[in-house]
Amino acid sequence: HGVDFLMGVRHLWLRSKRQHAIQRIRHEIVHAIRDFFDSRGFTLLDAPILTPNAAEGTSTLFELDYFDDEKAYLSQSGQLYGEAGAMAFGKAYVFGPTFRAEKSKTKRHLTEFWMVEPEVAFMDLEGDMELAEEFIHSVVKRVLENRKAELTLLNDAEDGTDIFKRLEAVLQPFIRLHYDEAAKILDKYWDDVLAKGTESLPPTFKRFTYGDDFGAYDEVALTSIYAQPVIVHH
């Protein structure tokens, strides 16, 4: 019947092979995330979903009425609770539902999702990057090993995208770039792009300048150069 129809009967769509595959892969990812941190001495903390204030200053919150004419907000992050947990336990992680109220429709934005946030009391930058890379490798490796049938089903439905090839690339050592090095790469990249004209660039494009954060276009540019994930540090 098509996606438009199926979106209205999700309880039936969930019985299909494709939705089975997606949910089983999700189940494997959740299990792998918990096993990774549990096996490394992290303590799971369940942060509240209703919070009195924002954890970050950049996001819009879902506001709701609380008792006695007070206001509460759906959690945008368990970070504040995780930081307190790290001070108490040394290593802690929060893993639960997260809500972002920006009205946006992009590949990178969801209004509701599950997020894992590890916090460690004593760890330098090198250790932090190693932990992040080990984490991603561990989860992807386990999904490739345990959910091959489900990935194959999804792969057959994709248009020219090889899921296995993309996931196996993630298992390669991550590229690590100092901010200064990444800035030079971006300068050359945008020089080459702009030399061909601006017709292919969207109206919202803004060229990167040294000292700025990397925008969405800069992230796409950097990751298009390398086959595996990239960490920009400092």
SERO-4910 file (N, C-alpha, C, O; in steps of 0.05 Angstrom, whole numbers):
BEGIN
 pado doro    nc1    nc2    nc3   cac1   cac2   cac3    cc1    cc2    cc3    oc1    oc2    oc3
  His    A     16    -24      0      0      0      0     17     25      0      7     47     -5
  Gly    A     42     23      6     60     46      7     64     57     35     49     50     53
  Val    A     85     73     38     92     83     64     71    100     77     66     99    101
  Asp    A     58    118     61     37    136     72     15    120     86      6    128    107
  Phe    A      7     98     74    -14     81     86     -3     67    111    -16     66    132
  Leu    A     21     56    108     32     40    130     38     57    155     37     47    177
  Met    A     44     83    151     49    100    174     25    103    192     27    108    216
  Gly    A      1     98    180    -24    100    195    -32     74    209    -51     74    225
  Val    A    -18     53    202    -25     27    215      1     14    224      8     -8    216
  Arg    A     15     29    242     42     19    250     41     -8    264     60    -23    263
  His    A     19    -13    278     16    -39    292     16    -62    273     23    -85    280
  Leu    A      7    -57    249      8    -78    228     34    -79    213     45   -100    207
  Trp    A     45    -55    208     70    -53    194     92    -67    210    111    -78    198
  Leu    A     90    -66    236    110    -78    253    113   -108    249    133   -120    257
  Arg    A     93   -120    236     94   -149    231    109   -156    206    114   -180    201
  Ser    A    118   -137    191    132   -142    166    161   -149    170    172   -143    191
  Lys    A    173   -161    150    201   -170    153    220   -146    157    239   -148    173
  Arg    A    215   -125    143    233   -102    144    233    -90    172    253    -84    184
  Gln    A    208    -86    183    206    -75    210    217    -94    231    229    -85    251
  His    A    214   -120    227    226   -139    245    256   -136    246    269   -136    267
  Ala    A    268   -133    222    297   -131    220    307   -106    234    326   -107    248
  Ile    A    293    -83    230    301    -58    242    300    -60    273    318    -52    286
  Gln    A    278    -72    283    275    -74    312    295    -93    325    305    -88    347
  Arg    A    301   -115    311    321   -134    322    349   -122    321    365   -127    340
  Ile    A    355   -106    301    381    -93    301    383    -72    324    403    -70    337
  Arg    A    361    -57    327    360    -38    350    364    -52    376    379    -43    394
  His    A    350    -75    380    353    -91    404    382    -99    409    392    -97    431
  Glu    A    396   -107    387    424   -115    389    441    -91    397    460    -94    413
  Ile    A    436    -68    386    451    -44    392    448    -37    421    468    -31    435
  Val    A    424    -37    431    419    -30    459    434    -49    478    446    -41    497
  His    A    432    -75    472    445    -95    488    476    -91    487    489    -94    507
  Ala    A    486    -85    463    515    -81    460    525    -57    475    547    -57    487
  Ile    A    509    -35    475    517    -11    489    519    -17    519    538     -9    532
  Arg    A    499    -30    530    499    -36    559    522    -54    566    536    -50    586
  Asp    A    527    -75    550    549    -93    556    576    -79    555    594    -85    571
  Phe    A    579    -61    536    605    -47    533    611    -32    559    633    -35    570
  Phe    A    593    -15    568    599      1    591    599    -15    617    615    -10    635
  Asp    A    581    -35    619    580    -51    643    605    -67    647    615    -70    669
  Ser    A    617    -76    625    642    -93    626    666    -76    632    688    -87    638
  Arg    A    664    -49    631    686    -31    636    683    -16    663    696      5    667
  Gly    A    666    -26    680    663    -15    707    646     10    709    648     24    729
  Phe    A    630     16    689    612     39    690    587     31    706    578      9    704
  Thr    A    576     51    720    550     47    734    528     61    720    530     85    714
  Leu    A    507     47    714    484     59    700    467     76    719    460     66    741
  Leu    A    462    100    712    444    118    727    420    125    710    423    132    686
  Asp    A    396    123    721    372    130    706    365    159    713    355    165    734
  Ala    A    369    177    694    363    205    698    333    209    694    321    195    678
  Pro    A    321    228    708    292    234    705    286    245    677    302    258    665
  Ile    A    262    238    668    253    249    642    242    277    645    245    293    626
  Leu    A    230    283    667    221    310    673    242    325    689    251    315    709
  Thr    A    251    348    679    272    363    691    264    392    696    246    402    682
  Pro    A    276    406    715    268    434    721    281    455    704    272    478    703
  Asn    A    302    447    688    315    466    671    331    452    649    332    428    648
  Ala    A    343    468    632    358    457    609    385    448    618    397    459    637
  Ala    A    395    427    605    422    418    610    442    431    591    466    433    597
  Glu    A    432    440    568    448    454    548    434    480    541    409    481    542
  Gly    A    449    500    533    437    526    527    428    530    499    417    551    492
  Thr    A    432    510    482    428    514    453    401    502    443    394    507    420
  Ser    A    387    487    459    364    473    449    338    484    460    337    494    483
  Thr    A    317    482    444    290    489    453    278    466    469    283    442    461
  Leu    A    263    472    490    253    451    507    223    447    504    209    465    496
  Phe    A    214    422    509    185    417    510    176    424    539    184    411    558
  Glu    A    160    444    541    150    454    567    123    442    573    107    437    556
  Leu    A    119    436    599     93    426    608     86    436    636    104    444    651
  Asp    A     61    436    642     52    445    668     58    424    689     53    400    686
  Tyr    A     69    433    712     76    415    734     57    423    757     39    439    754
  Phe    A     62    411    781     44    417    804     48    445    813     69    458    810
  Asp    A     26    456    826     27    482    838     36    504    819     51    522    827
  Asp    A     26    503    795     31    523    774     61    526    767     69    547    757
  Glu    A     76    505    772    104    505    764    107    494    736     89    481    725
  Lys    A    131    499    725    137    488    698    158    466    700    176    467    717
  Ala    A    156    447    682    176    426    680    181    422    650    166    432    633
  Tyr    A    203    408    644    211    404    616    218    375    611    229    362    628
  Leu    A    213    366    586    222    339    579    252    340    575    263    360    565
  Ser    A    266    320    585    295    320    586    307    322    558    298    307    539
  Gln    A    327    339    554    342    341    529    369    326    532    383    322    512
  Ser    A    375    319    557    401    305    563    401    297    592    391    311    609
  Gly    A    414    274    597    419    265    624    446    273    635    455    263    655
  Gln    A    459    291    620    487    298    625    492    308    654    511    299    667
  Leu    A    475    326    664    480    337    691    479    315    712    495    316    731
  Tyr    A    461    296    709    459    274    728    483    255    724    493    244    744
  Gly    A    491    251    699    514    234    694    540    246    706    556    231    717
  Glu    A    543    272    705    567    285    716    567    281    747    588    276    758
  Ala    A    544    285    759    543    280    788    549    251    795    562    245    815
  Gly    A    540    233    778    545    204    782    574    198    779    585    181    794
  Ala    A    588    211    760    617    206    756    633    215    781    652    202    788
  Met    A    624    237    793    637    246    817    634    227    840    650    225    858
  Ala    A    611    212    840    605    193    861    617    166    856    627    153    875
  Phe    A    616    156    831    624    129    824    650    127    808    661    105    805
  Gly    A    659    149    798    683    148    781    677    146    752    686    162    735
  Lys    A    660    125    745    651    121    717    621    115    718    613     97    731
  Ala    A    606    130    703    577    127    702    567    132    674    580    145    658
  Tyr    A    543    121    668    531    128    643    500    130    646    488    116    662
  Val    A    488    148    630    460    152    629    451    142    602    463    149    581
  Phe    A    429    127    601    420    116    575    389    116    576    377     99    589
  Gly    A    378    134    561    349    136    562    337    155    541    352    165    524
  Pro    A    311    160    542    298    177    522    306    206    525    310    216    547
  Thr    A    308    219    502    316    247    500    297    262    481    288    250    461
  Phe    A    292    287    487    272    302    471    284    329    463    296    343    479
  Arg    A    282    335    437    292    361    427    269    375    412    257    364    394
  Ala    A    263    399    420    239    412    411    243    430    386    224    444    378
  Glu    A    267    431    375    270    446    351    253    434    328    253    410    323
  Lys    A    238    451    315    221    442    293    239    440    268    241    459    253
  Ser    A    251    417    264    270    413    242    266    386    230    258    367    243
  Lys    A    270    384    204    267    359    190    292    354    173    293    361    149
  Thr    A    311    341    185    336    334    171    344    306    178    332    293    195
  Lys    A    364    296    164    375    269    170    388    268    198    391    246    209
  Arg    A    395    291    209    410    292    234    393    300    258    404    303    280
  His    A    368    304    254    351    314    276    327    297    281    312    290    263
  Leu    A    323    289    306    300    275    315    289    289    339    304    299    356
  Thr    A    262    291    342    251    304    365    251    285    389    250    294    412
  Glu    A    252    259    384    253    239    406    272    216    398    269    205    377
  Phe    A    290    210    416    309    188    410    321    178    437    318    191    457
  Trp    A    335    156    436    349    146    459    379    154    456    390    151    435
  Met    A    390    163    478    418    173    477    434    161    501    424    160    523
  Val    A    458    152    495    476    143    516    497    164    521    509    174    503
  Glu    A    502    170    547    520    191    555    539    181    577    531    181    600
  Pro    A    563    173    570    582    165    591    596    189    603    602    208    589
  Glu    A    602    187    628    618    208    642    639    194    659    634    175    673
  Val    A    664    204    657    686    193    672    699    215    688    705    237    678
  Ala    A    705    210    714    716    230    731    744    238    724    751    262    724
  Phe    A    761    218    717    789    224    711    797    211    685    800    186    684
  Met    A    799    227    664    807    216    638    817    239    621    804    260    619
  Asp    A    840    235    608    851    257    591    838    254    563    823    236    557
  Leu    A    845    273    546    833    274    519    839    249    503    822    238    489
  Glu    A    864    239    505    872    215    490    854    191    499    845    176    483
  Gly    A    851    189    525    834    167    536    805    170    527    792    150    522
  Asp    A    796    194    525    768    199    517    764    191    488    744    178    481
  Met    A    783    198    471    781    190    442    783    160    439    768    148    423
  Glu    A    800    147    455    802    118    454    776    104    462    768     85    450
  Leu    A    765    114    484    739    103    494    717    105    472    703     86    468
  Ala    A    715    129    460    695    133    439    699    114    416    680    102    406
  Glu    A    724    111    407    729     93    384    724     64    391    712     50    376
  Glu    A    733     56    415    728     28    424    698     22    425    688      1    418
  Phe    A    683     42    435    654     39    438    641     34    411    625     15    408
  Ile    A    646     52    392    634     49    365    642     23    352    625      8    341
  His    A    668     16    354    678     -9    342    663    -33    355    654    -51    340
  Ser    A    660    -33    381    648    -56    395    619    -60    387    610    -82    382
  Val    A    604    -38    385    575    -40    378    572    -49    349    556    -67    343
  Val    A    587    -37    331    584    -44    302    593    -72    297    580    -87    282
  Lys    A    615    -81    310    625   -108    306    605   -129    315    600   -149    301
  Arg    A    592   -123    337    572   -142    348    547   -143    330    536   -165    325
  Val    A    539   -121    319    516   -121    301    522   -137    275    506   -152    266
  Leu    A    546   -132    265    555   -147    241    556   -177    246    549   -193    228
  Glu    A    564   -185    269    567   -213    275    540   -227    281    535   -249    273
  Asn    A    523   -213    296    498   -225    306    473   -220    290    453   -234    293
  Arg    A    474   -199    273    450   -192    258    455   -191    228    445   -173    214
  Lys    A    470   -210    218    477   -211    190    452   -215    173    449   -202    152
  Ala    A    433   -233    181    409   -238    166    392   -213    163    382   -207    142
  Glu    A    389   -198    186    373   -174    185    386   -152    168    372   -138    153
  Leu    A    412   -150    170    426   -130    154    424   -137    124    422   -119    107
  Thr    A    425   -162    118    423   -171     90    396   -164     79    393   -155     56
  Leu    A    375   -168     95    348   -160     86    346   -130     80    334   -122     60
  Leu    A    357   -114     98    356    -85     94    374    -77     71    367    -59     56
  Asn    A    396    -91     68    415    -84     46    402    -88     19    406    -73      0
  Asp    A    386   -110     16    372   -116     -9    352    -95    -16    345    -92    -40
  Ala    A    342    -80      4    321    -60     -1    333    -33     -7    319    -15    -16
  Glu    A    359    -29     -3    372     -3     -7    377      1    -37    379    -18    -53
  Asp    A    380     26    -45    385     33    -73    415     39    -77    424     61    -74
  Gly    A    429     18    -83    458     21    -89    476     26    -65    500     30    -68
  Thr    A    465     25    -40    481     29    -17    488      2     -4    470    -13      3
  Asp    A    513     -4     -1    522    -29     11    525    -24     41    545    -13     50
  Ile    A    506    -33     57    506    -29     86    531    -43     98    544    -31    116
  Phe    A    538    -66     89    561    -81    100    587    -66     95    603    -64    113
  Lys    A    590    -55     71    614    -40     65    617    -16     83    638     -9     92
  Arg    A    594     -2     87    595     22    104    601     16    133    617     30    146
  Leu    A    589     -5    143    594    -13    171    623    -23    175    635    -18    196
  Glu    A    633    -38    156    660    -49    158    680    -26    157    702    -28    169
  Ala    A    674     -4    143    692     19    143    694     32    170    715     42    178
  Val    A    672     30    185    671     42    212    691     27    231    700     38    251
  Leu    A    696      1    225    714    -15    241    743     -8    237    761    -18    252
  Gln    A    750      8    217    777     16    212    785     36    234    768     49    246
  Pro    A    812     39    239    821     60    258    811     87    250    812     95    227
  Phe    A    801    102    269    790    129    263    812    148    255    834    147    266
  Ile    A    805    166    237    823    188    230    821    209    253    799    217    261
  Arg    A    844    218    262    845    239    283    859    264    272    882    262    264
  Leu    A    845    286    272    856    311    261    856    332    283    836    336    297
  His    A    878    346    285    879    370    302    862    391    288    861    392    264
  Tyr    A    849    408    304    832    429    292    847    445    271    836    451    250
  Asp    A    873    452    276    888    468    256    891    453    230    888    464    208
  Glu    A    896    426    231    899    410    207    872    408    192    872    411    168
  Ala    A    851    404    207    824    403    195    817    429    181    805    429    159
  Ala    A    825    451    193    819    478    182    833    481    155    822    492    136
  Lys    A    858    472    153    873    474    128    861    457    106    859    465     83
  Ile    A    852    433    114    839    415     95    813    427     84    808    426     60
  Leu    A    798    440    102    773    453     94    778    476     75    764    481     56
  Asp    A    799    492     82    806    515     65    811    506     36    800    518     17
  Lys    A    826    485     33    833    475      6    807    463     -7    803    468    -31
  Tyr    A    792    449      9    767    436     -2    748    457    -13    738    455    -35
  Trp    A    743    479      2    725    499     -7    736    517    -29    722    527    -46
  Asp    A    763    520    -29    775    533    -52    769    519    -78    762    531    -98
  Asp    A    772    492    -77    768    476   -101    738    476   -109    732    478   -133
  Val    A    720    475    -89    692    475    -95    683    502   -107    669    503   -127
  Leu    A    692    524    -95    684    550   -104    696    558   -131    685    574   -145
  Ala    A    719    546   -137    732    551   -163    714    541   -186    717    550   -209
  Lys    A    696    522   -180    678    511   -200    652    527   -202    635    521   -219
  Gly    A    649    547   -184    624    562   -184    607    556   -160    612    536   -146
  Thr    A    587    572   -156    570    569   -132    543    558   -138    525    556   -121
  Glu    A    538    550   -163    511    541   -171    502    517   -155    478    514   -150
  Ser    A    521    499   -148    514    474   -134    510    477   -104    501    459    -90
  Leu    A    517    501    -94    515    506    -65    488    517    -57    477    534    -71
  Pro    A    477    508    -35    451    519    -26    454    547    -16    475    557    -10
  Pro    A    431    562    -15    432    590     -7    442    594     22    452    615     29
  Thr    A    439    573     38    447    575     67    476    570     71    486    571     94
  Phe    A    491    564     49    520    558     52    535    581     63    532    604     55
  Lys    A    552    575     83    570    595     94    598    583     96    601    561    109
  Arg    A    618    595     85    644    584     85    657    585    112    654    604    127
  Phe    A    671    564    119    685    562    144    708    582    146    722    587    127
  Thr    A    710    594    170    733    612    175    746    602    201    732    592    219
  Tyr    A    772    605    202    787    594    225    777    607    251    773    631    253
  Gly    A    774    590    271    764    599    297    735    592    301    725    591    324
  Asp    A    720    586    279    692    579    282    689    549    288    708    533    286
  Asp    A    665    542    298    658    514    299    653    504    271    649    520    252
  Phe    A    655    478    267    649    466    241    619    465    237    605    455    254
  Gly    A    610    475    214    581    473    208    575    447    194    592    430    190
  Ala    A    549    443    188    541    418    175    555    413    149    563    391    143
  Tyr    A    559    435    133    572    431    107    601    424    111    612    408     95
  Asp    A    614    434    132    642    428    137    645    399    146    664    385    138
  Glu    A    626    389    162    627    362    171    624    343    147    637    322    145
  Val    A    605    349    129    601    333    105    627    333     88    635    312     77
  Ala    A    639    356     86    664    359     70    686    341     82    698    326     67
  Leu    A    690    343    108    712    327    120    707    297    118    725    282    111
  Thr    A    682    289    123    676    260    122    675    249     94    677    225     90
  Ser    A    672    267     74    673    257     46    701    251     37    705    236     17
  Ile    A    720    261     51    748    257     43    759    230     52    776    218     39
  Tyr    A    749    221     75    759    196     87    738    174     86    714    180     86
  Ala    A    747    149     85    729    127     84    718    118    111    697    105    113
  Gln    A    732    126    133    724    119    160    717    143    177    722    166    168
  Pro    A    707    139    201    700    162    218    723    180    224    746    171    224
  Val    A    718    205    230    738    225    236    733    238    263    710    246    269
  Ile    A    754    241    279    752    256    304    769    281    301    793    279    294
  Val    A    757    304    306    772    329    306    776    337    335    757    341    350
  His    A    801    340    343    807    346    371    820    374    374    829    386    354
  His    A    821    383    399    831    410    405    816    432    391    822    456    394
***
